[in-house]
Amino acid sequence: MELSLNEQNGTAVIELNGNVMGGPDALHLNEKLHELGDKGIKRVILDLSNVNVINSSGLGMLIGGLTAMRNMGGELKIAKASPKVETLLTVAKLQSVFPNYSSVEEAQNSFS
């Protein structure tokens, strides 16, 4: 998995590319989230439009990211998940934790 970061209007957008399988990727994402938190950025959107596969460890990585952001007083949202990823979130009963926004802009507008 690769990730790229773009900051816009006080929100960080992290685009994940490839397969989200946890492991070292989880550590990399967690480090990036803590760097953002240290800079005072509390709103993060994960753009999943280029994620091909996500497994249970990858789901754990998303939950860990959400927990990290909330512990820093922030929030993490996901946008543009594929139907396959959205189905996995539903099966895992995580759709209420991670509503899938159809665009990064929609996710950005959902921050209160």
FENMOQUI-V741390 format. One record per residue. RES is the residue in one letter. SS is DSSP state (2 for helix, 1 for strand, 0 for the rest). PHI is phi in whole degrees, -180 to 180 (999 if undefined). BURIAL is 1 if it has 16 or more other C-alpha atoms within 10 Angstrom, else 0. Layout:
res | ss | phi | burial
RES | SS | PHI | BURIAL
RES | SS | PHI | BURIAL
This chain:
res | ss | phi | burial
M | 0 | 999 | 1
E | 1 | -117 | 0
L | 1 | -136 | 1
S | 1 | -129 | 0
L | 1 | -118 | 0
N | 1 | -139 | 0
E | 1 | -104 | 0
Q | 1 | -148 | 0
N | 0 | 54 | 0
G | 0 | 76 | 0
T | 1 | -120 | 1
A | 1 | -97 | 1
V | 1 | -111 | 1
I | 1 | -108 | 1
E | 1 | -94 | 1
L | 1 | -94 | 1
N | 1 | -128 | 1
G | 1 | 102 | 0
N | 1 | -97 | 1
V | 1 | -99 | 1
M | 0 | -122 | 1
G | 0 | 77 | 1
G | 0 | 60 | 0
P | 2 | -60 | 0
D | 2 | -63 | 1
A | 2 | -64 | 1
L | 2 | -64 | 0
H | 2 | -62 | 0
L | 2 | -64 | 1
N | 2 | -61 | 1
E | 2 | -62 | 0
K | 2 | -63 | 1
L | 2 | -64 | 1
H | 2 | -68 | 1
E | 2 | -61 | 0
L | 2 | -64 | 1
G | 2 | -60 | 1
D | 2 | -65 | 0
K | 0 | -86 | 0
G | 0 | 89 | 0
I | 0 | -88 | 1
K | 0 | -111 | 1
R | 1 | -116 | 1
V | 1 | -129 | 1
I | 1 | -119 | 1
L | 1 | -96 | 1
D | 1 | -89 | 1
L | 1 | -101 | 1
S | 1 | -63 | 1
N | 1 | -110 | 1
V | 1 | -91 | 1
N | 1 | -86 | 1
V | 1 | -138 | 0
I | 1 | -137 | 1
N | 0 | -112 | 0
S | 2 | -64 | 0
S | 2 | -67 | 0
G | 2 | -65 | 1
L | 2 | -62 | 1
G | 2 | -60 | 0
M | 2 | -64 | 1
L | 2 | -64 | 1
I | 2 | -65 | 1
G | 2 | -62 | 1
G | 2 | -65 | 1
L | 2 | -62 | 1
T | 2 | -63 | 1
A | 2 | -60 | 1
M | 2 | -65 | 1
R | 2 | -65 | 0
N | 2 | -65 | 0
M | 0 | -95 | 1
G | 0 | 83 | 0
G | 0 | -117 | 1
E | 1 | -148 | 1
L | 1 | -127 | 1
K | 1 | -130 | 1
I | 1 | -116 | 1
A | 1 | -139 | 1
K | 0 | 60 | 1
A | 0 | -70 | 1
S | 0 | -69 | 1
P | 2 | -56 | 0
K | 2 | -66 | 0
V | 2 | -69 | 1
E | 2 | -63 | 1
T | 2 | -63 | 0
L | 2 | -62 | 1
L | 2 | -62 | 1
T | 2 | -68 | 0
V | 2 | -61 | 0
A | 0 | -81 | 0
K | 0 | 60 | 0
L | 0 | -110 | 0
Q | 0 | -66 | 0
S | 0 | -81 | 0
V | 0 | -80 | 0
F | 0 | -124 | 1
P | 0 | -61 | 1
N | 1 | -93 | 1
Y | 1 | -83 | 1
S | 0 | -73 | 0
S | 0 | -149 | 0
V | 2 | -63 | 1
E | 2 | -63 | 0
E | 2 | -63 | 0
A | 2 | -63 | 1
Q | 2 | -63 | 1
N | 2 | -70 | 0
S | 0 | -81 | 0
F | 0 | -68 | 0
S | 0 | -88 | 0
